[in-house]
Amino acid sequence: MQRTPDGNTAMRSPRLIPLLLLVVCGSQILAADVPDSVTDTWVQFDPRAAPLETETIRESMHDGIVVRHLRYVVGIWGGKKTRVAAFYAFPKDGRQLPGIVQIHGGGQRASSASVLYWAAQGYAAIAINWGEKVIDQADDPNTDWQGIPAGFLTPTHHNAVTPDEGTIYSIPHPWNSSWLLYSAAARRAITFLETQPEVNDSRIGLTGHSMGGRLTVLTAIDSRVKAASPSVGGSGYLYTDITGVPDSARRMQADLKLYQKTLDCRSYWPLIQCPVMFLGATNDFNSPMEKVIQGFRSLPQKNNAMSFTPHMNHRFTADNYAARVRWFETHLKGTFQFPRPAKSQLHLRTEDGVPRFTVWPDLSTPHQLKSVRVYYGFDRDPRARFWRSADVIREGNQFSAACPVMALGEPLFVFANVTYHTDKPLQLPRGYQASNELTVTSECRKAFPHQLEENGVQPHKQRKRLIEDFNHGWRDWSLVAATNRQHWNFETHKINDPAFVGPRGAALTLSVTTTEPDNTLAVIIDVDRWRGYTGRKPRRYVALVPLPVAGRNSLTLPVEQFITAEGEVLKNYDFATSLILTPGQKEQPNKVDTPWQGEIPVFANIQWSGGEFTDRPRPYLKHGASEIDADAAFRDQFRADVQESVQREARDQK
């Protein structure tokens, strides 16, 4: 690699435009000149072409780690030179270090803690502040998009390719979108890393969360990236319906065709050549699980992995986060042997009519196999789906579990999480305890309604009053701030499972044991969360329950005790998506001003009492909508899946 006198890399590809000197006015750009593919879009930008003009704002030392607050030039658009601020850190005496580019999420900012973490693990790391928020002192030179719509300040993020005030072009164009500016900043961060004397420029990785996850996918097509790990962002396909859920696609783009060709991650996945590890949450709002799997299937190379935390939305547990760290140890350092994702098979035609899921985990690794957990669910919308935990049986090197279905009219989704015990605890970023566990998600399988019926699957229609006896602890719940006495939040989608939907007119009963008097518990039933496509409004019904005496409290909450902030009373549980337990003052501080006192309470025996079991309307349909149209989508998707499988097999055999 040739370096310029100021430490930048000389341009290597003369066919690229030197710096994206987009000084031409939009009115002078013809529609025929607008790029209509990812490749054509990015050929207009060479991240190595011009000096970075790096300025160091501040430098400090932390336990042998050098931390620099700096700023560099991203590019010139419309005659405006844009800059992005960043934190950069590396071990003081480090040489030939692998590099990490870290990309923050929406509403967030670059953090010195993030680069300190990666530097402590033996990397040279840079975290870019694409969102413009203050990252150190208020008067520090900061990210400056020169009035082009981008970041979180003024003007703010511009998602679309459609022109708006301040956009680079006055006609629909990919470079009108802020997403490309942010990805350009990340590519320039790669250029920065490869010019640093302590960095091995052939071992650079890329990671980002949420919006940063999407930016990771957009940027990972850069051939300089040797390993990538996006999280809860970057799935693509968000502008197409969830299969079997009419009108569930996002409706945010006026020029959707151009957007999908040049900006949607669905068009980027097939171009990524480096190994990818996706860190996900099964109920994530920003990257629905099936959309992630769909994108993953289009990756051109096979050396990839996923790690999904069950029941969570936009969060992970330590064993899942460890997969990201170990991924980079494997592909950038060569110091870890990452397990291969488990192979799997879903058997629909069985003697008893109950589907079975079989998993073959990687047992060739030096890491001890700790557990294989199988999860299955039915809700068409992954954001609201409850994932049942199946009973797993081991037979030699294979693990299998029965996955009984409630009805043949709904799909079946199944996956397994395989957890390994590694030699020593891995230090993780702030917010996670050190862990010596590592979880890798298996191949995910699904079966559509017509497949269940054609293979003789027998439905098991038993409804259940007992929601949770805690014999398995909190395994079916999402725990947030689980050790914080005033902000704990425990949530389950179990009451959205067809077996656990509340009977008409039933009361919710539970036992809660406290260590201090004068507390207030908030019991919340979320209804129709993420189901805006039905035309029904998402609502949050809350029952505030005084607990004046310490000790065991037996509660009976009739349906009419659940009330929204606007005073609307819950009528039934048909469209409930989750049940939440949390301190009263956390949920409604205007009504409860006393923080939770004492230890986090102990819950027991959550169940439905009384009422009558009735058939629930399909929760994903509008009132009066055609069920035939919704179900027909599964056959269309099945045909598309078969065609894709044939194409993949042909490609793999080349």
C-alpha atoms as one frame of an Amber mdcrd trajectory, in Angstrom:
protein
   0.000   0.000   0.000   1.292   3.435  -0.929   0.886   6.208   1.661   0.830
   9.924   1.023   3.012  12.282   3.084   0.143  13.117   5.451  -0.443   9.453
   6.216  -3.289   8.884   3.798  -3.447   6.182   1.193  -2.882   7.066  -2.419
  -5.683   6.297  -4.848  -5.421   2.789  -6.274  -8.347   2.634  -8.668  -8.074
   5.264 -11.399 -11.478   4.384 -12.840 -13.224   5.828  -9.768 -14.127   9.479
  -9.353 -11.359  11.022  -7.220 -13.438  12.160  -4.230 -17.066  12.254  -5.175
 -16.768  15.907  -6.098 -20.493  16.238  -6.596 -20.551  19.897  -7.362 -23.057
  19.568 -10.205 -26.477  20.993  -9.379 -29.373  18.592  -9.315 -31.083  20.466
 -12.119 -28.176  19.567 -14.394 -28.417  15.838 -13.666 -30.513  13.862 -16.120
 -32.628  10.937 -15.014 -30.545   8.723 -17.287 -27.484   9.562 -15.163 -29.050
   8.371 -11.899 -27.454   5.094 -10.746 -29.913   2.221 -10.486 -27.764  -0.387
  -8.735 -25.565  -0.616  -5.666 -22.437  -0.955  -7.782 -23.238   2.074  -9.911
 -24.059   4.069  -6.791 -20.767   3.403  -5.057 -18.584   3.733  -8.128 -19.067
   7.454  -7.545 -17.117   7.319  -4.295 -13.478   6.374  -3.727 -12.781   6.364
   0.027  -9.014   6.565  -0.535  -8.941   9.331  -3.096  -8.290  12.458  -1.048
  -6.483  13.447   2.162  -8.353  12.778   5.378  -7.085  16.062   6.816  -7.187
  14.408  10.218  -7.189  16.784  13.175  -6.589  15.537  16.714  -8.858  17.363
  19.130  -7.663  15.673  22.297  -5.466  12.749  23.351  -5.384  10.866  26.648
  -4.044   7.657  28.168  -6.134   5.066  30.040  -4.388   2.025  31.532  -1.896
   1.766  28.683  -4.441   2.603  25.982  -4.099   5.712  23.821  -7.430   7.459
  23.173  -7.742  10.176  20.581 -10.710  12.403  19.908 -10.345  13.376  16.268
 -12.076  14.536  13.126 -11.532  13.815   9.437 -12.936  14.767   6.054 -15.637
  12.507   4.611 -16.084  14.108   1.206 -17.272  17.065  -0.807 -20.899  17.162
  -1.917 -22.328  20.098  -3.810 -19.119  21.986  -3.093 -19.488  21.409   0.672
 -16.656  19.699   2.555 -18.141  17.425   5.215 -16.373  16.105   8.310 -17.094
  13.492  10.944 -15.795  13.336  14.527 -14.656  10.070  16.076 -12.875   8.353
  18.947  -9.832   6.243  18.169  -8.047   3.960  20.643  -5.233   1.404  20.590
  -2.802  -0.248  23.024   0.177   2.084  23.473   2.818  -0.375  22.328   0.601
  -2.206  19.843   1.912  -3.158  16.432   0.200  -4.927  13.523  -3.108  -4.685
  15.367  -6.374  -5.765  13.781  -8.752  -2.850  13.351 -12.415  -2.357  14.249
 -14.812   0.290  12.927 -17.693   0.744  15.374 -20.922   2.420  14.206 -23.421
   3.704  16.767 -27.200   3.442  16.510 -30.061   5.858  16.057 -30.268   8.687
  18.570 -26.897   7.647  19.975 -23.363   8.992  19.612 -19.798   7.777  19.347
 -18.494   6.576  22.702 -14.950   6.502  24.040 -16.018   3.491  26.141 -16.640
   1.479  22.979 -13.156   2.018  21.563 -11.585   1.483  24.986 -13.286  -1.895
  25.145 -12.004  -3.045  21.764  -8.527  -1.651  22.447  -8.439  -3.618  25.712
  -9.147  -6.718  23.613  -6.120  -5.992  21.431  -7.612  -3.988  18.563  -7.164
  -0.524  17.139 -10.736   0.786  17.124 -12.482   3.831  15.761 -16.064   4.859
  16.615 -17.548   7.394  14.223 -19.977  10.067  15.366 -22.220  10.139  12.307
 -25.208  11.390  14.327 -23.566  14.749  15.193 -24.380  14.716  18.917 -21.782
  16.144  21.329 -19.358  13.400  22.316 -17.050  15.251  24.706 -17.011  18.997
  25.317 -19.750  21.162  23.845 -17.377  23.496  21.991 -15.252  20.730  20.427
 -15.120  20.580  16.635 -17.760  18.012  15.747 -19.340  16.205  12.834 -20.455
  18.720  10.223 -22.712  17.718   7.341 -22.684  21.285   5.998 -26.461  21.629
   5.964 -27.017  18.459   3.949 -29.878  16.498   5.597 -28.102  14.033   7.888
 -27.521  13.283  11.560 -29.885  14.098  14.421 -29.542  17.849  14.673 -30.628
  20.357  12.001 -31.403  19.330   9.324 -32.038  15.776  10.471 -31.767  12.290
   8.995 -33.173  11.927   5.481 -34.106   8.324   4.779 -35.372   8.688   1.242
 -33.856   9.106  -2.201 -36.607  11.643  -2.876 -35.299  15.232  -3.013 -35.988
  17.626  -0.164 -34.635  20.915   1.096 -30.855  20.725   1.225 -30.448  17.376
  -0.539 -27.611  17.037  -3.018 -29.896  16.500  -5.999 -33.240  18.007  -6.932
 -34.415  14.778  -8.562 -34.672  11.295  -6.999 -31.113  10.070  -6.480 -29.431
   7.604  -4.082 -27.039  10.249  -2.788 -29.963  12.302  -1.506 -30.259   9.793
   1.331 -28.339  10.281   4.549 -27.609   6.551   4.628 -24.956   6.881   1.932
 -23.281   9.789   3.691 -23.000   7.762   6.896 -21.660   4.744   5.033 -19.162
   7.002   3.265 -18.002   8.168   6.710 -17.540   4.527   7.752 -15.536   3.788
   4.601 -13.335   6.766   5.320 -12.854   5.357   8.835 -11.505   2.201   7.213
  -9.144   4.403   5.226  -8.079   6.058   8.477  -7.341   2.698  10.101  -5.334
   1.332   7.202  -3.072   4.390   7.299  -2.229   4.128  11.012   1.242   2.721
  11.787  -0.038   0.408  14.544  -2.731  -1.215  12.331  -2.480  -4.260  10.115
  -4.477  -2.970   7.152  -5.358  -6.477   5.957  -7.311  -7.279   9.141 -10.096
  -4.729   9.540 -13.540  -5.548  10.916 -16.821  -3.671  11.018 -19.598  -3.653
  13.595 -22.677  -1.556  14.286 -25.920  -1.584  16.230 -29.467  -0.736  15.054
 -29.048   2.044  12.474 -25.361   1.204  12.819 -26.260  -2.395  11.983 -27.780
  -1.251   8.746 -24.737   0.877   8.038 -22.578  -2.185   8.670 -24.428  -4.041
   5.916 -24.171  -1.048   3.563 -20.440  -0.743   4.239 -19.437  -4.410   4.396
 -19.388  -4.609   0.600 -16.107  -2.673   0.816 -13.438  -5.264  -0.030 -11.209
  -3.992   2.780 -13.628  -5.377   5.398 -12.479  -8.846   6.453 -15.234  -9.600
   9.004 -18.516  -7.907   9.903 -21.060  -8.097  12.690 -24.247  -6.054  12.332
 -26.841  -6.182  15.107 -30.622  -5.579  15.089 -30.426  -3.548  11.901 -29.723
  -4.157   8.245 -32.172  -6.944   7.480 -33.598  -5.325   4.367 -36.958  -6.335
   2.877 -38.794  -3.968   5.220 -40.752  -2.528   2.299 -42.310  -5.895   1.486
 -45.101  -7.496   3.490 -44.388 -10.036   6.178 -45.561 -13.270   4.553 -49.232
 -13.805   5.353 -49.672 -10.356   6.915 -51.349  -8.025   4.407 -50.247  -4.375
   4.377 -47.427  -4.945   6.884 -44.736  -3.433   4.643 -43.321  -0.052   5.593
 -44.754   2.858   3.627 -42.012   5.483   3.787 -40.700   5.843   0.263 -42.071
   7.855  -2.631 -39.443   6.441  -5.020 -39.436   2.873  -3.724 -38.047   1.129
  -6.807 -34.905   3.276  -6.891 -34.571   3.022  -3.111 -34.701  -0.774  -3.147
 -32.147  -1.043  -5.949 -29.593   1.298  -4.406 -30.247   1.591  -0.652 -32.262
  -1.336   0.658 -30.004  -3.869   2.368 -31.658  -6.612   0.310 -29.477  -5.371
  -2.575 -26.300  -5.311  -0.452 -26.342  -8.779   1.144 -25.491 -10.554  -2.149
 -22.421  -8.329  -2.586 -20.797  -8.946   0.815 -17.706 -11.142   0.486 -16.472
 -11.172   4.088 -17.724 -13.504   6.857 -20.780 -12.071   8.641 -22.065 -12.730
  12.162 -25.515 -11.217  12.763 -26.388 -10.459  16.364 -30.154 -10.446  16.724
 -33.152 -10.494  19.031 -36.075 -12.739  18.119 -38.689 -10.015  18.714 -36.766
  -7.082  17.346 -38.818  -4.268  15.825 -36.058  -2.996  13.552 -34.867  -6.210
  11.915 -37.651  -8.825  12.005 -36.171 -12.272  12.316 -37.489 -13.696   9.044
 -36.190 -10.664   7.163 -32.704 -11.237   8.602 -32.807 -14.892   7.578 -33.938
 -13.892   4.095 -30.989 -11.538   3.727 -28.578 -14.106   5.139 -29.643 -16.665
   2.557 -28.449 -14.333  -0.206 -24.879 -14.042   1.095 -22.509 -15.342  -1.592
 -20.175 -17.181   0.788 -21.098 -19.762   3.427 -18.863 -18.833   6.350 -21.500
 -16.900   8.325 -23.336 -17.197  11.622 -26.240 -15.760  13.591 -26.842 -15.447
  17.316 -30.401 -14.587  18.370 -31.442 -13.814  21.937 -34.930 -15.271  22.476
 -37.838 -13.098  23.709 -35.826  -9.890  23.476 -36.441  -6.720  21.462 -33.308
  -4.824  20.408 -31.249  -6.355  23.246 -29.025  -9.337  23.920 -27.792 -11.498
  26.736 -24.078 -11.906  27.413 -23.766 -15.354  25.804 -25.153 -13.967  22.559
 -23.032 -10.813  22.614 -19.967 -12.988  23.187 -20.538 -14.426  19.713 -19.659
 -11.034  18.206 -16.406 -10.763  20.137 -15.411 -14.352  19.379 -16.248 -13.799
  15.705 -13.627 -11.106  15.419 -11.138 -13.161  17.427 -11.617 -15.907  14.842
 -11.499 -13.848  11.651  -9.222 -10.932  12.563  -6.896 -12.493  15.124  -6.985
 -16.212  14.389  -6.982 -16.944  18.130 -10.402 -18.611  18.446 -12.200 -21.446
  16.688 -15.777 -20.313  16.155 -18.276 -23.195  16.109 -20.117 -23.872  12.890
 -23.851 -23.145  13.059 -25.820 -26.302  13.757 -27.460 -28.096  10.860 -31.162
 -28.731  11.301 -34.174 -30.469   9.817 -37.895 -30.024  10.457 -39.818 -33.302
  10.119 -43.508 -32.796   9.387 -44.589 -36.331   8.499 -44.354 -38.239  11.794
 -46.164 -41.217  13.306 -48.012 -39.155  15.896 -48.650 -36.154  13.663 -46.443
 -33.892  15.800 -43.633 -32.047  13.950 -40.120 -32.774  15.187 -37.071 -30.585
  14.905 -33.644 -32.221  14.756 -30.352 -30.403  15.309 -26.781 -31.485  14.672
 -24.467 -29.072  16.537 -20.787 -28.679  15.787 -19.026 -31.068  18.154 -15.627
 -30.740  16.492 -14.710 -27.525  18.296 -12.473 -27.507  21.406 -15.327 -25.881
  23.324 -17.536 -27.932  25.611 -21.165 -28.197  24.528 -23.321 -26.828  27.331
 -26.861 -26.902  25.965 -29.099 -27.141  22.928 -32.354 -25.239  23.330 -35.133
 -25.496  20.748 -37.651 -22.669  20.306 -40.790 -22.716  18.184 -43.711 -20.375
  17.597 -46.649 -19.571  15.343 -47.371 -15.840  15.123 -46.938 -14.563  11.590
 -45.404 -11.319  12.859 -42.020 -12.121  14.466 -42.123  -8.941  16.545 -45.063
 -10.267  18.572 -44.285 -14.001  18.397 -43.960 -16.053  21.566 -41.186 -18.622
  21.309 -42.058 -21.801  23.192 -39.227 -23.770  24.762 -39.339 -27.397  23.609
 -38.183 -30.460  25.543 -34.950 -31.586  23.885 -33.781 -35.214  23.726 -30.231
 -36.184  22.824 -29.472 -39.296  20.778 -25.761 -39.514  20.059 -24.712 -36.427
  18.149 -28.214 -35.263  17.321 -30.763 -33.397  19.410 -34.487 -33.443  18.702
 -37.684 -31.920  20.079 -41.403 -32.247  19.455 -43.111 -29.035  18.314 -46.889
 -29.514  18.610 -48.987 -26.960  16.754 -52.288 -25.443  17.867 -53.911 -25.058
  14.461 -53.156 -25.963  10.857 -54.052 -22.505   9.605 -50.921 -20.851  10.991
 -47.234 -21.332  10.108 -44.622 -23.002  12.289 -41.205 -21.432  12.916 -38.371
 -23.311  14.662 -34.729 -22.750  15.560 -32.206 -23.880  18.157 -29.631 -22.022
  20.196 -26.453 -23.994  20.812 -24.399 -22.787  23.770 -20.754 -23.676  24.357
 -18.565 -23.290  27.430 -15.261 -21.624  26.593 -12.043 -21.855  28.590 -12.137
 -18.572  30.460 -14.584 -15.707  31.047 -14.652 -13.154  28.262 -14.759  -9.516
  29.272 -17.679  -7.803  27.567 -18.637  -4.153  27.057 -20.237  -2.093  29.786
 -23.691  -3.410  30.652 -22.719  -7.075  30.342 -21.137  -9.351  32.898 -18.098
 -11.359  31.851 -19.140 -14.677  30.321 -17.471 -17.937  29.439 -20.468 -18.973
  27.347 -21.019 -18.550  23.632 -24.350 -19.061  21.845 -24.750 -19.740  18.124
 -28.135 -20.034  16.424 -28.843 -23.048  14.239 -30.287 -23.141  10.762 -33.834
 -21.801  11.082 -36.754 -23.740   9.647 -40.391 -22.963   8.862 -43.491 -24.734
   7.584 -46.445 -23.016   5.969 -50.074 -23.985   6.698 -50.575 -25.987   3.502
 -47.404 -27.966   4.243 -48.652 -28.875   7.714 -51.938 -30.102   6.300 -50.417
 -31.991   3.370 -48.049 -33.858   5.703 -50.730 -35.030   8.111 -49.805 -32.808
  11.057 -52.379 -33.122  13.843 -53.352 -29.976  15.776 -53.320 -29.921  19.572
 -55.968 -27.378  20.546 -55.725 -27.471  24.336 -56.038 -24.008  25.899 -54.256
 -23.304  29.173 -55.126 -21.188  32.185 -51.701 -21.403  33.835 -49.449 -18.830
  32.198 -46.352 -19.160  34.379 -45.425 -21.301  37.387 -41.717 -20.372  37.236
 -40.627 -24.003  37.404 -38.114 -23.018  34.718 -37.355 -19.618  36.170 -37.683
 -16.717  33.752 -36.811 -18.660  30.590 -39.955 -17.478  28.722 -39.431 -13.819
  29.592 -37.393 -10.833  28.536 -35.646  -9.359  31.573 -34.481  -5.754  31.407
 -32.631  -4.101  34.332 -33.160  -7.391  36.156 -30.980  -6.386  39.122 -32.074
  -2.756  39.359 -34.457  -2.415  42.322 -36.320   0.550  40.881 -36.321  -0.105
  37.154 -36.718  -3.867  36.681 -38.958  -4.754  33.753 -40.097  -8.324  33.044
 -42.030  -9.063  29.848 -43.405 -12.125  28.082 -45.223 -12.625  24.777 -46.738
 -15.811  26.165 -50.276 -14.395  26.325 -50.103 -13.966  22.536 -49.511 -17.697
  22.067 -52.763 -19.394  20.945 -52.618 -21.751  23.933 -52.327 -18.962  26.502
 -54.685 -16.279  25.145 -56.944 -15.123  27.973 -60.534 -16.386  28.124 -63.347
 -13.866  27.620 -64.202 -12.284  30.960 -61.285 -13.882  32.823 -59.300 -12.229
  35.602 -55.515 -12.355  35.785 -54.306 -13.786  39.079 -50.793 -13.914  40.475
 -48.799 -14.001  43.662 -46.108 -11.427  44.478 -43.864 -11.423  47.548 -42.207
  -8.178  48.660 -39.656  -7.361  51.359 -40.901  -3.841  52.135 -44.375  -2.287
  52.550 -46.010   0.543  50.618 -45.098  -0.492  47.102 -47.115  -0.258  43.891
 -46.893  -2.871  41.164 -47.738  -2.106  37.543 -49.189  -5.047  35.621 -49.377
  -4.146  31.935 -51.075  -5.765  28.972 -49.845  -4.438  25.649 -52.375  -4.829
  22.845 -51.666  -4.787  19.101 -48.072  -3.621  19.458 -46.537  -3.447  15.934
 -49.909  -4.306  14.346 -50.648  -0.919  12.838 -51.353  -2.738   9.559 -54.665
  -3.948  11.032 -55.996  -0.438  11.381 -56.279  -0.960  15.135 -54.383   1.390
  17.403 -51.690  -0.122  19.659 -52.729   0.345  23.286 -51.127  -0.121  26.670
 -53.498  -1.151  29.456 -52.180  -0.780  33.003 -53.402  -2.095  36.339 -51.755
  -0.256  39.247 -51.836  -2.534  42.266 -51.063  -1.187  45.780 -49.004  -3.545
  47.951 -49.268  -1.875  51.387 -47.897  -4.818  53.398 -44.608  -6.638  52.980
 -44.793 -10.363  52.326 -46.943 -12.529  50.098 -49.737 -10.809  48.189 -52.354
 -12.747  46.219 -53.776 -10.581  43.448 -56.891 -10.927  41.319 -57.113  -8.429
  38.491 -60.374  -8.437  36.505 -60.174  -7.419  32.864 -61.784  -4.029  33.550
 -58.972  -3.117  35.954 -56.630  -2.696  32.977 -56.982   0.894  31.757 -55.051
   3.053  29.290 -53.610   6.451  30.217 -56.587   7.964  28.363 -59.082   6.023
  30.492 -60.016   3.289  28.008 -60.928   0.008  29.703 -59.716  -3.339  28.341
 -62.627  -5.418  27.016 -60.907  -8.717  26.244 -57.504 -10.295  25.672 -57.976
 -11.221  21.989 -55.274  -8.964  20.605 -52.870  -8.899  23.561 -49.233  -9.061
  22.505 -47.382  -9.104  25.845 -47.646  -9.099  29.628 -45.298  -6.812  31.581
 -44.453  -6.569  35.291 -42.642  -3.459  36.534 -42.649  -0.937  39.432 -45.628
   1.417  39.435 -43.560   4.595  39.506 -41.591   3.472  36.452 -44.741   3.056
  34.394 -46.874   5.943  35.682 -44.734   8.394  37.681 -47.561  10.952  37.584
 -49.712   8.600  39.678 -47.038   6.837  41.736 -44.302   9.062  43.138 -42.705
   6.560  45.537 -39.848   4.464  44.128 -39.955   0.728  44.661 -38.801  -0.173
  48.167 -36.803  -3.248  49.107 -35.707  -6.216  47.020 -37.020  -7.085  43.592
 -40.252  -9.014  44.244 -40.753 -12.729  43.770 -43.622 -13.755  41.496 -45.548
 -17.023  41.388 -48.511 -18.709  39.695 -49.595 -16.255  37.020 -52.823 -17.584
  35.512 -56.281 -16.864  34.140 -59.234 -17.295  36.477 -62.827 -17.700  35.315
 -64.131 -16.600  31.957 -64.871 -18.658  28.876 -62.508 -19.910  26.185 -63.594
 -18.724  22.744 -61.974 -18.690  19.314 -59.733 -15.668  18.866 -59.985 -13.577
  15.676 -56.863 -13.725  13.566 -54.855 -10.904  15.163 -52.952  -9.891  12.011
 -56.056  -9.177   9.910 -58.124  -6.059   9.601 -61.753  -6.415  10.601 -63.546
  -8.059   7.697 -60.347  -8.676   5.716 -60.141 -11.689   3.430 -58.377 -14.595
   5.120 -57.922 -16.272   1.739 -55.680 -13.458   0.529 -53.543 -13.680   3.666
 -53.147 -17.448   3.397 -52.427 -17.404  -0.344 -49.231 -15.485   0.368 -47.745
 -18.614   1.958 -48.042 -20.604  -1.255 -46.443 -17.768  -3.191 -43.588 -17.612
  -0.697 -43.211 -21.397  -0.757 -42.783 -21.352  -4.546 -40.275 -18.515  -4.225
 -38.345 -20.437  -1.560 -38.188 -23.538  -3.754 -36.924 -21.499  -6.695 -34.324
 -19.795  -4.502 -33.157 -23.152  -3.131 -32.650 -24.513  -6.650 -30.693 -21.417
  -7.630 -28.497 -21.665  -4.534 -27.727 -25.321  -5.171 -26.758 -24.540  -8.745
 -24.528 -21.691  -7.600 -22.906 -23.792  -4.859 -22.024 -26.526  -7.344 -20.073
 -24.153  -9.588
